[in-house]
């Protein structure tokens, strides 16, 4: 077994995760077999190095560069057969994700946050199913579906986070006016969405959900990184040891203020 | 590279003398088939492990662009029962997987080599005819 620096080992494991993903997507090769072959290749090529010094990430990257990007391996059956099987269900899923996402976005931003968030979550589930279908035939399409989902969800979170303070400030003025007019029993009631506590609750809910997701994903990544990569969508990003630690840290950091917003 | 050479190349490219996209696609398709033939020939007479196969193929200029390409091919050839493998201990580290042809692989390779010889011979003849014109 060759000795690698922590960074080099991280590079290698990320590369092998990608090899496994691409090989599994091909369907007609044994992914474990391909990963074992690539690992053996790397170890054989680096076996002549000075045994006293661990292999650096830069040296390892030279070997990985010669091995090439797994998704572009010309002998890869996935590339050869991708055009042959375009999954209709993935096309349908793309439309479903956009529809669910847009409706969810509108609902979550305005009057009906809970069904809106539920619709966004449903969009995520559809995206995952579509990506699994895409893994078998066209990962590009699966990637598009998942990318759409992430974009819509990020938009929803952004709109909520930006809208909440703005509406809160605006509605505070309304409340001020309302308080001033308390003496007047005919003053109109404040609609729900103009109430700062409503927006505080919504923002807290979105932030808490995001924090919980990051934390769960990070913790899953510590022990089962390939599984975590599949959860996040390997077509988009490969989790490294550093990003797993970052996810946990961000999750824990975000969950405290979000709980404070929800509970106080 | 000299700027004039780059300019000449770009001029050729965009003036239609070189259809770069077609040529690249053709090269990729040709390489795919030839690579399997080359791998089978590399292990025809002796058992080799993956990295040794790659080193053999490095000698054929332009054949292997991404060396990792070999490993899905080896897996598929095993699945097709043209190749078999066995793990053997290595003095330099973990056990290595040695590949060799099965009897079916030997027979298939013989046929592939015959087709290859006929095709390349035919194409060479055509090229000869073209150059004679």
Interface residues (C-beta under 8 A of the other chain):
Chain A: X1 X2 X19 X23 X26 X28 X29 X30 X33 X34 X36 X37 X38 X40 X41 X43 X44 X45 X47 X66 X67 X68 X69 X70 X72 X73 X74 X75 X76 X77 X80
Chain B: X28 X31 X32 X35 X36 X49 X50 X51 X54 X65 X66 X67 X68 X69 X70 X71 X72 X73 X74 X75 X76 X78 X79 X92 X93 X94 X96 X97
